[in-house]
C-alpha cells in the first residue's frame, strides 16, 4: 500500500503534471483583442463560452500526447473524441460536432487513428464535420476541437469556500490501457443511450443550479484536474484519500489519482446540495462521493492514514500558471 509521502512524490514527478506548466506562458500572450463582452468563459475553463441567444456557444480543443499516439493510435483516436466531448459536457453543454487534425508520415498510418475516431463518434452520436490531414508529416500528431451549446454553465472558476468536493467516476467493468497506461475505459461496453444519459447528468446539474464548479478529469487524473479547477477559482481544498473509490486490484492509489478515465468529473457544491448531486450519479450507477472541502488558502492538501501534507501550493507553484478569475 502506498504511503502519503510516496503518493505525493509520484504525483509531483509525473510527466502528465509537469507538461502542463508551460500553458500559462502561452495563455499570457493571447490577449482577447475584440468581442470580449461576448465571452462568458475562456482561458482556464474546459471550453470557451460565448454568449448567444438562449444560452452559450461552447468551444473546446484538445491535442493527444504524442507518446500516447505512438503507443496506441487506435486508443488515441478514441481519446481525442472523449477528451473534446467531455470538455463540453463538463461545462453543462451538449456537443454538436467535431473537427480533427491528423498528421502522419504515411497515409496508411492514419487508418488506426480514424478507426478510433469512428468508434467513439458512433457511441456518442457525434458527427465529424471537418478537419485536416497532413499525409507527409515528419512525425505523427493528433488534435481536434468540438462545438456545443449550453443553456446553463458549469465552470472551473466557480468553486466557493466551504463547498464540498465531489468525485464522480464510472468504476463498472473498466479496463486499463495497454502497456499499463494510466487510462480507465468504461465506454467500450456501453450503448449510446447509456453513455449519453450518463454524460447528460452534468447539464441537469447545471440546470438545477446544484453545483458551483465542475471539471472533467483529463490527462493527469483526479488531483491534477482538481488542482486546475482550484487554480481557476483562486481557492484550495483538503481531500481525504480514503473517500476516493477506486479499483484496488488494478491500480495503486498514486496511479489511480493520475489516471485519465473515459468518464470522470470533479465538482464543487454547497453542502446542502451535494447529497442530491451524489444521488443523481448514484441513480445511474456512477460512483460518486464527497471527498473533501474547498478552503480559502490556495493549497491542495491530501489526508491519508491520519496524516496531512500539501500536494500543491497553488500560490507559489501553480499547475498551469493561468491567473485565477477575479
Buried (B, 14 or more C-beta within 10 A) or exposed (E): EBEBEEBBEBBEEBEBBEEBEEBBEEBEEEEEEEEEEEBBBBBBBBBBBBEEEEBBBBBBBBBBBBEBBEBBBBBBBBBBBBBBBBBBBBBBBBBBBBBBBBBBEEEEBBEBBBBBBBBBBEBBEBEBEEBEBBEEBEEBBBBBBBBBBBEBBBBBBBBBEEBBBBBBBBBEEBBBBEEEBBBBBBBEEBEEEBBBEBBEBBBBBBEEEBBBBBBBBBBBBBBBBBBBBBBBBBBBBBBBBEEBBBBEEEBBBBBBBBBBBBBBBBBBBBEEBBBEBBEBBEEBEBBBBBBBBBBEBBBBBBBBEEEEEBBBEBEEEBBBBBBBBE
